[in-house]
Amino acid sequence: MLLKSTTRHIRIFTAVIEKGELNPSDNMLTLDVDPDNELNWTDSSLKAVYGKFEELVTAYEGQDLTEYNLRRIGSDLEHFVRSLLQKGELSYNLESRAVNYSMGLPQVAVDQP
């Protein structure tokens, strides 16, 4: 059975991708980061999200793979993405099809006199 967790910028599935299709899996998770391209990603910020994902999955090791646990991981990752945005390690993609400041307004540098 396919379980999933969907937040604004994080999607997790109990599945593997084969030939472009999601196939349910009892022991594999697939992470889809920012599927709508709302944010500008660097290699280091993307690696940080995947690293946090691995850390969270490891923390749940030995527990049942439930929709609730999957949603907790997804929610924690969404908060992590927000922290990267607030630290300036990510920025909004202003060319996205629908600009949505769902994680707060962008920081704008103020000119000092």
The first five atom37 places (N, CA, C, CB, O) and aatype in JSON, in Angstrom:
{
  "aatype": [12, 10, 10, 11, 15, 16, 16, 1, 8, 9, 1, 9, 13, 16, 0, 19, 9, 6, 11, 7, 6, 10, 2, 14, 15, 3, 2, 12, 10, 16, 10, 3, 19, 3, 14, 3, 2, 6, 10, 2, 17, 16, 3, 15, 15, 10, 11, 0, 19, 18, 7, 11, 13, 6, 6, 10, 19, 16, 0, 18, 6, 7, 5, 3, 10, 16, 6, 18, 2, 10, 1, 1, 9, 7, 15, 3, 10, 6, 8, 13, 19, 1, 15, 10, 10, 5, 11, 7, 6, 10, 15, 18, 2, 10, 6, 15, 1, 0, 19, 2, 18, 15, 12, 7, 10, 14, 5, 19, 0, 19, 3, 5, 14],
  "atom_mask": [
    [1, 1, 1, 1, 1],
    [1, 1, 1, 1, 1],
    [1, 1, 1, 1, 1],
    [1, 1, 1, 1, 1],
    [1, 1, 1, 1, 1],
    [1, 1, 1, 1, 1],
    [1, 1, 1, 1, 1],
    [1, 1, 1, 1, 1],
    [1, 1, 1, 1, 1],
    [1, 1, 1, 1, 1],
    [1, 1, 1, 1, 1],
    [1, 1, 1, 1, 1],
    [1, 1, 1, 1, 1],
    [1, 1, 1, 1, 1],
    [1, 1, 1, 1, 1],
    [1, 1, 1, 1, 1],
    [1, 1, 1, 1, 1],
    [1, 1, 1, 1, 1],
    [1, 1, 1, 1, 1],
    [1, 1, 1, 0, 1],
    [1, 1, 1, 1, 1],
    [1, 1, 1, 1, 1],
    [1, 1, 1, 1, 1],
    [1, 1, 1, 1, 1],
    [1, 1, 1, 1, 1],
    [1, 1, 1, 1, 1],
    [1, 1, 1, 1, 1],
    [1, 1, 1, 1, 1],
    [1, 1, 1, 1, 1],
    [1, 1, 1, 1, 1],
    [1, 1, 1, 1, 1],
    [1, 1, 1, 1, 1],
    [1, 1, 1, 1, 1],
    [1, 1, 1, 1, 1],
    [1, 1, 1, 1, 1],
    [1, 1, 1, 1, 1],
    [1, 1, 1, 1, 1],
    [1, 1, 1, 1, 1],
    [1, 1, 1, 1, 1],
    [1, 1, 1, 1, 1],
    [1, 1, 1, 1, 1],
    [1, 1, 1, 1, 1],
    [1, 1, 1, 1, 1],
    [1, 1, 1, 1, 1],
    [1, 1, 1, 1, 1],
    [1, 1, 1, 1, 1],
    [1, 1, 1, 1, 1],
    [1, 1, 1, 1, 1],
    [1, 1, 1, 1, 1],
    [1, 1, 1, 1, 1],
    [1, 1, 1, 0, 1],
    [1, 1, 1, 1, 1],
    [1, 1, 1, 1, 1],
    [1, 1, 1, 1, 1],
    [1, 1, 1, 1, 1],
    [1, 1, 1, 1, 1],
    [1, 1, 1, 1, 1],
    [1, 1, 1, 1, 1],
    [1, 1, 1, 1, 1],
    [1, 1, 1, 1, 1],
    [1, 1, 1, 1, 1],
    [1, 1, 1, 0, 1],
    [1, 1, 1, 1, 1],
    [1, 1, 1, 1, 1],
    [1, 1, 1, 1, 1],
    [1, 1, 1, 1, 1],
    [1, 1, 1, 1, 1],
    [1, 1, 1, 1, 1],
    [1, 1, 1, 1, 1],
    [1, 1, 1, 1, 1],
    [1, 1, 1, 1, 1],
    [1, 1, 1, 1, 1],
    [1, 1, 1, 1, 1],
    [1, 1, 1, 0, 1],
    [1, 1, 1, 1, 1],
    [1, 1, 1, 1, 1],
    [1, 1, 1, 1, 1],
    [1, 1, 1, 1, 1],
    [1, 1, 1, 1, 1],
    [1, 1, 1, 1, 1],
    [1, 1, 1, 1, 1],
    [1, 1, 1, 1, 1],
    [1, 1, 1, 1, 1],
    [1, 1, 1, 1, 1],
    [1, 1, 1, 1, 1],
    [1, 1, 1, 1, 1],
    [1, 1, 1, 1, 1],
    [1, 1, 1, 0, 1],
    [1, 1, 1, 1, 1],
    [1, 1, 1, 1, 1],
    [1, 1, 1, 1, 1],
    [1, 1, 1, 1, 1],
    [1, 1, 1, 1, 1],
    [1, 1, 1, 1, 1],
    [1, 1, 1, 1, 1],
    [1, 1, 1, 1, 1],
    [1, 1, 1, 1, 1],
    [1, 1, 1, 1, 1],
    [1, 1, 1, 1, 1],
    [1, 1, 1, 1, 1],
    [1, 1, 1, 1, 1],
    [1, 1, 1, 1, 1],
    [1, 1, 1, 1, 1],
    [1, 1, 1, 0, 1],
    [1, 1, 1, 1, 1],
    [1, 1, 1, 1, 1],
    [1, 1, 1, 1, 1],
    [1, 1, 1, 1, 1],
    [1, 1, 1, 1, 1],
    [1, 1, 1, 1, 1],
    [1, 1, 1, 1, 1],
    [1, 1, 1, 1, 1],
    [1, 1, 1, 1, 1]
  ],
  "atom_positions": [
    [[0.84, -1.18, 0.0], [0.0, 0.0, 0.0], [0.89, 1.24, 0.0], [-0.96, 0.0, 1.22], [1.85, 1.33, 0.76]],
    [[0.56, 2.18, -0.83], [1.32, 3.41, -0.95], [0.89, 4.39, 0.14], [1.14, 4.04, -2.36], [-0.28, 4.77, 0.22]],
    [[1.86, 4.8, 0.97], [1.62, 5.85, 1.95], [2.34, 7.09, 1.46], [2.11, 5.44, 3.38], [3.33, 7.01, 0.73]],
    [[1.83, 8.27, 1.87], [2.51, 9.48, 1.44], [2.32, 10.58, 2.48], [1.99, 9.95, 0.07], [1.39, 10.57, 3.28]],
    [[3.26, 11.51, 2.43], [3.19, 12.73, 3.22], [3.41, 13.88, 2.25], [4.24, 12.74, 4.4], [4.39, 13.89, 1.5]],
    [[2.51, 14.84, 2.27], [2.61, 15.96, 1.34], [2.52, 17.27, 2.11], [1.51, 15.88, 0.27], [1.51, 17.55, 2.77]],
    [[3.57, 18.06, 2.02], [3.54, 19.43, 2.53], [3.76, 20.33, 1.32], [4.63, 19.67, 3.65], [3.83, 19.86, 0.19]],
    [[3.86, 21.61, 1.56], [4.01, 22.56, 0.44], [5.25, 22.27, -0.39], [4.07, 24.0, 0.98], [5.2, 22.34, -1.61]],
    [[6.38, 21.94, 0.27], [7.66, 21.79, -0.43], [8.28, 20.4, -0.31], [8.62, 22.79, 0.09], [9.33, 20.14, -0.9]],
    [[7.63, 19.51, 0.43], [8.17, 18.18, 0.66], [7.1, 17.13, 0.39], [8.71, 18.04, 2.1], [5.98, 17.23, 0.9]],
    [[7.46, 16.14, -0.4], [6.58, 15.0, -0.63], [7.38, 13.72, -0.4], [5.96, 15.02, -2.08], [8.47, 13.55, -0.96]],
    [[6.83, 12.85, 0.42], [7.49, 11.58, 0.74], [6.51, 10.46, 0.39], [7.93, 11.51, 2.25], [5.33, 10.53, 0.72]],
    [[7.02, 9.44, -0.28], [6.21, 8.3, -0.68], [6.88, 7.0, -0.23], [5.98, 8.3, -2.21], [8.11, 6.9, -0.24]],
    [[6.07, 6.01, 0.15], [6.61, 4.67, 0.4], [6.61, 3.96, -0.94], [5.75, 3.88, 1.5], [5.77, 3.11, -1.23]],
    [[7.58, 4.33, -1.75], [7.63, 3.83, -3.12], [9.02, 4.01, -3.69], [6.58, 4.54, -4.0], [9.85, 4.75, -3.16]],
    [[9.25, 3.33, -4.79], [10.47, 3.53, -5.59], [10.01, 3.97, -6.98], [11.36, 2.2, -5.66], [8.91, 3.65, -7.42]],
    [[10.87, 4.71, -7.64], [10.56, 5.17, -8.99], [11.19, 4.2, -9.98], [11.07, 6.63, -9.24], [12.4, 3.99, -9.98]],
    [[10.35, 3.6, -10.8], [10.81, 2.68, -11.84], [10.12, 3.07, -13.15], [10.49, 1.18, -11.46], [8.89, 3.09, -13.24]],
    [[10.93, 3.37, -14.15], [10.41, 3.77, -15.46], [9.44, 4.95, -15.34], [9.69, 2.59, -16.14], [8.42, 5.0, -16.02]],
    [[9.8, 5.9, -14.47], [8.99, 7.1, -14.31], [7.71, 6.91, -13.52], [0.0, 0.0, 0.0], [6.91, 7.84, -13.42]],
    [[7.5, 5.75, -12.96], [6.29, 5.45, -12.2], [6.64, 5.19, -10.74], [5.56, 4.23, -12.8], [7.7, 4.65, -10.43]],
    [[5.74, 5.59, -9.83], [5.89, 5.27, -8.42], [5.33, 3.88, -8.17], [5.17, 6.32, -7.52], [4.15, 3.62, -8.42]],
    [[6.17, 2.98, -7.67], [5.74, 1.63, -7.34], [5.85, 1.45, -5.83], [6.59, 0.57, -8.1], [6.93, 1.61, -5.26]],
    [[4.74, 1.1, -5.17], [4.75, 0.95, -3.71], [5.86, 0.02, -3.23], [3.41, 0.42, -3.24], [6.2, -0.96, -3.89]],
    [[6.42, 0.36, -2.07], [7.49, -0.42, -1.48], [7.3, -0.45, 0.04], [8.89, 0.17, -1.85], [6.91, 0.55, 0.65]],
    [[7.57, -1.59, 0.63], [7.46, -1.73, 2.09], [8.71, -1.27, 2.8], [7.18, -3.17, 2.45], [8.69, -1.07, 4.02]],
    [[9.83, -1.08, 2.07], [11.08, -0.76, 2.76], [11.88, 0.39, 2.12], [11.95, -1.97, 2.8], [13.04, 0.59, 2.45]],
    [[11.25, 1.13, 1.2], [11.94, 2.25, 0.56], [11.06, 3.49, 0.62], [12.31, 1.91, -0.9], [9.84, 3.43, 0.5]],
    [[11.73, 4.64, 0.8], [11.05, 5.92, 0.75], [11.61, 6.74, -0.4], [11.19, 6.68, 2.09], [12.8, 6.68, -0.69]],
    [[10.75, 7.5, -1.04], [11.17, 8.42, -2.1], [10.82, 9.83, -1.65], [10.48, 8.07, -3.46], [9.71, 10.1, -1.21]],
    [[11.79, 10.73, -1.78], [11.64, 12.12, -1.37], [11.6, 13.0, -2.61], [12.8, 12.55, -0.43], [12.47, 12.92, -3.47]],
    [[10.58, 13.83, -2.7], [10.45, 14.8, -3.78], [10.49, 16.19, -3.14], [9.11, 14.58, -4.62], [9.57, 16.57, -2.4]],
    [[11.54, 16.93, -3.41], [11.75, 18.24, -2.8], [11.29, 19.34, -3.75], [13.23, 18.44, -2.42], [11.71, 19.4, -4.9]],
    [[10.43, 20.21, -3.25], [9.94, 21.39, -3.98], [9.5, 21.06, -5.41], [11.04, 22.45, -4.01], [10.07, 21.58, -6.37]],
    [[8.49, 20.21, -5.55], [8.07, 19.8, -6.9], [7.54, 20.94, -7.76], [7.02, 18.75, -6.79], [7.49, 20.82, -8.98]],
    [[7.13, 22.05, -7.15], [6.61, 23.18, -7.92], [7.67, 24.25, -8.2], [5.44, 23.8, -7.2], [7.35, 25.31, -8.74]],
    [[8.91, 23.98, -7.82], [10.03, 24.91, -8.05], [9.75, 26.31, -7.52], [10.34, 24.98, -9.54], [9.99, 27.3, -8.21]],
    [[9.25, 26.38, -6.3], [8.97, 27.68, -5.67], [10.21, 28.32, -5.07], [7.91, 27.51, -4.6], [10.21, 29.51, -4.77]],
    [[11.26, 27.54, -4.9], [12.47, 28.04, -4.26], [13.67, 27.86, -5.17], [12.71, 27.33, -2.92], [13.68, 27.0, -6.05]],
    [[14.68, 28.69, -4.95], [15.96, 28.56, -5.66], [16.88, 27.72, -4.77], [16.6, 29.96, -5.98], [17.16, 28.09, -3.63]],
    [[17.35, 26.62, -5.31], [18.16, 25.67, -4.55], [19.61, 25.71, -5.0], [17.61, 24.25, -4.7], [19.92, 25.89, -6.17]],
    [[20.5, 25.54, -4.02], [21.91, 25.32, -4.31], [22.2, 23.86, -4.03], [22.85, 26.27, -3.46], [21.4, 23.19, -3.37]],
    [[23.32, 23.38, -4.51], [23.68, 21.99, -4.21], [23.78, 21.76, -2.71], [25.02, 21.62, -4.88], [23.35, 20.72, -2.21]],
    [[24.36, 22.73, -1.99], [24.55, 22.54, -0.55], [23.21, 22.56, 0.2], [25.47, 23.64, 0.0], [23.04, 21.8, 1.16]],
    [[22.27, 23.39, -0.22], [20.98, 23.42, 0.48], [20.19, 22.14, 0.2], [20.16, 24.65, 0.05], [19.52, 21.61, 1.09]],
    [[20.27, 21.64, -1.02], [19.59, 20.39, -1.35], [20.22, 19.21, -0.6], [19.64, 20.14, -2.86], [19.51, 18.34, -0.09]],
    [[21.55, 19.19, -0.52], [22.23, 18.14, 0.25], [21.85, 18.21, 1.72], [23.75, 18.27, 0.1], [21.72, 17.17, 2.37]],
    [[21.67, 19.42, 2.24], [21.28, 19.58, 3.65], [19.9, 18.97, 3.89], [21.29, 21.07, 4.05], [19.68, 18.33, 4.92]],
    [[18.97, 19.17, 2.96], [17.63, 18.61, 3.1], [17.68, 17.08, 3.04], [16.68, 19.17, 2.0], [17.05, 16.41, 3.85]],
    [[18.45, 16.54, 2.09], [18.56, 15.08, 2.01], [19.26, 14.52, 3.24], [19.32, 14.68, 0.73], [18.91, 13.43, 3.71]],
    [[20.23, 15.24, 3.78], [20.9, 14.81, 5.0], [19.95, 14.8, 6.18], [0.0, 0.0, 0.0], [19.95, 13.87, 6.98]],
    [[19.13, 15.84, 6.3], [18.13, 15.91, 7.38], [17.11, 14.79, 7.21], [17.42, 17.28, 7.38], [16.68, 14.2, 8.2]],
    [[16.73, 14.5, 5.98], [15.8, 13.41, 5.71], [16.38, 12.09, 6.22], [15.5, 13.32, 4.19], [15.69, 11.33, 6.91]],
    [[17.63, 11.82, 5.89], [18.28, 10.58, 6.35], [18.32, 10.53, 7.87], [19.71, 10.48, 5.78], [18.08, 9.48, 8.47]],
    [[18.63, 11.67, 8.5], [18.68, 11.75, 9.96], [17.31, 11.43, 10.58], [19.15, 13.15, 10.4], [17.23, 10.68, 11.55]],
    [[16.25, 12.0, 10.02], [14.91, 11.76, 10.53], [14.47, 10.32, 10.32], [13.92, 12.7, 9.87], [13.86, 9.72, 11.21]],
    [[14.76, 9.76, 9.16], [14.4, 8.38, 8.89], [15.13, 7.45, 9.86], [14.73, 8.0, 7.42], [14.54, 6.5, 10.38]],
    [[16.39, 7.72, 10.11], [17.17, 6.91, 11.06], [16.56, 7.0, 12.46], [18.65, 7.38, 11.09], [16.53, 6.0, 13.19]],
    [[16.08, 8.18, 12.84], [15.48, 8.35, 14.17], [14.22, 7.51, 14.33], [15.16, 9.82, 14.41], [13.88, 7.13, 15.45]],
    [[13.53, 7.21, 13.24], [12.31, 6.4, 13.29], [12.58, 4.91, 13.04], [11.3, 6.92, 12.28], [11.65, 4.11, 12.98]],
    [[13.85, 4.55, 12.89], [14.2, 3.17, 12.61], [13.64, 2.24, 13.69], [15.72, 3.01, 12.51], [13.75, 2.54, 14.88]],
    [[13.05, 1.14, 13.28], [12.48, 0.17, 14.21], [11.02, 0.42, 14.51], [0.0, 0.0, 0.0], [10.35, -0.46, 15.06]],
    [[10.5, 1.6, 14.18], [9.09, 1.89, 14.39], [8.28, 1.49, 13.16], [8.88, 3.4, 14.72], [8.82, 1.38, 12.06]],
    [[7.01, 1.28, 13.37], [6.14, 0.94, 12.24], [6.11, 2.08, 11.24], [4.72, 0.61, 12.73], [6.11, 3.25, 11.62]],
    [[6.09, 1.73, 9.98], [5.99, 2.74, 8.93], [4.51, 3.06, 8.75], [6.64, 2.23, 7.58], [3.79, 2.37, 8.03]],
    [[4.09, 4.12, 9.42], [2.69, 4.53, 9.37], [2.59, 5.89, 8.69], [2.08, 4.58, 10.79], [3.57, 6.61, 8.53]],
    [[1.38, 6.21, 8.29], [1.15, 7.51, 7.67], [1.47, 8.63, 8.67], [-0.32, 7.63, 7.17], [1.98, 9.68, 8.29]],
    [[1.16, 8.4, 9.94], [1.44, 9.4, 10.98], [2.94, 9.67, 11.08], [0.9, 8.93, 12.33], [3.35, 10.83, 11.1]],
    [[3.75, 8.63, 11.15], [5.2, 8.81, 11.25], [5.76, 9.47, 9.99], [5.89, 7.46, 11.48], [6.66, 10.3, 10.07]],
    [[5.23, 9.11, 8.86], [5.66, 9.72, 7.6], [5.33, 11.21, 7.57], [5.0, 9.0, 6.4], [6.12, 12.02, 7.1]],
    [[4.16, 11.55, 8.08], [3.76, 12.97, 8.13], [4.64, 13.76, 9.1], [2.28, 13.09, 8.54], [4.93, 14.93, 8.86]],
    [[5.05, 13.13, 10.19], [5.93, 13.82, 11.13], [7.28, 14.12, 10.47], [6.15, 12.97, 12.41], [7.83, 15.21, 10.63]],
    [[7.8, 13.16, 9.73], [9.06, 13.38, 9.01], [8.88, 14.52, 8.0], [9.53, 12.08, 8.29], [9.72, 15.42, 7.92]],
    [[7.79, 14.47, 7.23], [7.53, 15.51, 6.24], [7.38, 16.89, 6.86], [0.0, 0.0, 0.0], [7.89, 17.87, 6.33]],
    [[6.69, 16.96, 7.98], [6.5, 18.23, 8.68], [7.82, 18.76, 9.22], [5.49, 18.06, 9.82], [8.1, 19.96, 9.12]],
    [[8.63, 17.88, 9.79], [9.95, 18.29, 10.29], [10.84, 18.8, 9.15], [10.64, 17.12, 11.01], [11.58, 19.76, 9.32]],
    [[10.75, 18.15, 8.01], [11.53, 18.6, 6.85], [11.05, 19.96, 6.34], [11.45, 17.56, 5.71], [11.86, 20.8, 5.95]],
    [[9.74, 20.17, 6.34], [9.2, 21.46, 5.92], [9.72, 22.57, 6.84], [7.65, 21.43, 5.93], [10.08, 23.65, 6.37]],
    [[9.77, 22.31, 8.13], [10.31, 23.29, 9.08], [11.8, 23.53, 8.82], [10.1, 22.81, 10.53], [12.29, 24.65, 8.95]],
    [[12.51, 22.48, 8.45], [13.93, 22.6, 8.14], [14.12, 23.49, 6.9], [14.57, 21.2, 7.91], [15.02, 24.33, 6.88]],
    [[13.29, 23.3, 5.89], [13.35, 24.13, 4.68], [13.1, 25.59, 5.06], [12.32, 23.65, 3.62], [13.78, 26.49, 4.57]],
    [[12.13, 25.82, 5.93], [11.85, 27.19, 6.39], [13.07, 27.8, 7.07], [10.65, 27.2, 7.37], [13.38, 28.97, 6.86]],
    [[13.77, 26.99, 7.88], [14.96, 27.51, 8.56], [16.06, 27.87, 7.56], [15.49, 26.48, 9.57], [16.77, 28.85, 7.75]],
    [[16.19, 27.09, 6.49], [17.18, 27.4, 5.45], [16.81, 28.71, 4.75], [17.26, 26.25, 4.42], [17.69, 29.51, 4.43]],
    [[15.54, 28.92, 4.52], [15.07, 30.16, 3.89], [15.34, 31.36, 4.8], [13.56, 30.07, 3.55], [15.79, 32.41, 4.34]],
    [[15.06, 31.2, 6.08], [15.27, 32.3, 7.02], [16.75, 32.63, 7.2], [14.66, 31.95, 8.37], [17.1, 33.77, 7.47]],
    [[17.61, 31.63, 7.03], [19.05, 31.87, 7.14], [19.65, 32.42, 5.84], [19.77, 30.58, 7.53], [20.83, 32.78, 5.8]],
    [[18.84, 32.48, 4.8], [19.32, 33.0, 3.53], [20.01, 31.95, 2.68], [0.0, 0.0, 0.0], [20.65, 32.29, 1.68]],
    [[19.9, 30.68, 3.04], [20.52, 29.61, 2.26], [19.64, 29.19, 1.09], [20.8, 28.4, 3.15], [20.08, 28.48, 0.19]],
    [[18.39, 29.65, 1.1], [17.43, 29.45, 0.02], [16.79, 30.8, -0.27], [16.34, 28.37, 0.38], [16.83, 31.7, 0.57]],
    [[16.23, 30.94, -1.44], [15.46, 32.14, -1.75], [14.24, 31.73, -2.56], [16.34, 33.19, -2.52], [14.19, 30.64, -3.13]],
    [[13.25, 32.62, -2.6], [12.07, 32.35, -3.41], [12.42, 32.46, -4.89], [10.92, 33.32, -3.04], [13.21, 33.31, -5.3]],
    [[11.82, 31.6, -5.67], [11.96, 31.65, -7.12], [10.88, 32.59, -7.64], [11.84, 30.21, -7.77], [9.71, 32.2, -7.76]],
    [[11.25, 33.8, -7.95], [10.28, 34.8, -8.4], [9.75, 34.52, -9.8], [10.91, 36.18, -8.36], [8.84, 35.2, -10.26]],
    [[10.31, 33.52, -10.47], [9.84, 33.14, -11.8], [8.94, 31.91, -11.74], [11.03, 32.87, -12.73], [8.56, 31.36, -12.77]],
    [[8.61, 31.49, -10.54], [7.71, 30.35, -10.35], [6.34, 30.7, -10.91], [7.62, 29.96, -8.84], [5.96, 31.87, -10.96]],
    [[5.6, 29.7, -11.33], [4.29, 29.94, -11.94], [3.32, 30.61, -10.97], [3.69, 28.64, -12.44], [2.41, 31.32, -11.4]],
    [[3.51, 30.4, -9.68], [2.67, 31.04, -8.67], [3.54, 31.39, -7.47], [1.47, 30.11, -8.24], [3.83, 30.53, -6.63]],
    [[3.96, 32.62, -7.4], [4.8, 33.05, -6.29], [3.93, 33.06, -5.03], [5.44, 34.46, -6.55], [2.91, 33.73, -4.97]],
    [[4.36, 32.3, -4.03], [3.59, 32.14, -2.8], [4.57, 32.22, -1.64], [2.79, 30.8, -2.78], [5.43, 31.35, -1.48]],
    [[4.45, 33.25, -0.85], [5.37, 33.43, 0.27], [4.87, 32.64, 1.48], [5.52, 34.93, 0.63], [4.65, 33.21, 2.55]],
    [[4.71, 31.34, 1.31], [4.13, 30.48, 2.34], [5.03, 30.34, 3.56], [3.83, 29.13, 1.77], [4.58, 29.89, 4.61]],
    [[6.27, 30.7, 3.44], [7.2, 30.56, 4.56], [7.62, 31.92, 5.08], [8.44, 29.76, 4.13], [8.65, 32.03, 5.75]],
    [[6.87, 32.94, 4.8], [7.18, 34.28, 5.27], [7.65, 35.15, 4.11], [0.0, 0.0, 0.0], [8.08, 34.66, 3.07]],
    [[7.55, 36.43, 4.32], [7.97, 37.38, 3.3], [9.47, 37.32, 3.11], [7.54, 38.79, 3.64], [10.19, 37.09, 4.08]],
    [[9.96, 37.54, 1.9], [11.4, 37.52, 1.67], [12.09, 38.66, 2.42], [11.71, 37.62, 0.16], [11.52, 39.74, 2.6]],
    [[13.29, 38.39, 2.84], [14.07, 39.43, 3.51], [14.65, 40.36, 2.46], [15.21, 38.82, 4.37], [15.17, 39.92, 1.43]],
    [[14.54, 41.64, 2.72], [15.05, 42.65, 1.8], [16.08, 43.48, 2.55], [13.89, 43.55, 1.24], [15.83, 43.98, 3.65]],
    [[17.23, 43.63, 1.95], [18.28, 44.44, 2.58], [17.85, 45.9, 2.58], [19.65, 44.27, 1.83], [17.36, 46.42, 1.58]],
    [[18.04, 46.54, 3.7], [17.68, 47.95, 3.84], [18.95, 48.78, 3.72], [16.96, 48.22, 5.21], [19.96, 48.51, 4.38]],
    [[18.89, 49.8, 2.86], [20.05, 50.7, 2.71], [20.21, 51.53, 3.98], [19.88, 51.64, 1.46], [19.26, 52.15, 4.45]],
    [[21.4, 51.54, 4.51], [21.71, 52.34, 5.7], [22.25, 53.7, 5.24], [22.75, 51.59, 6.62], [23.12, 53.75, 4.37]],
    [[21.74, 54.83, 5.83], [22.25, 56.14, 5.4], [23.66, 56.38, 5.87], [21.35, 57.25, 5.93], [24.23, 57.44, 5.6]]
  ]
}
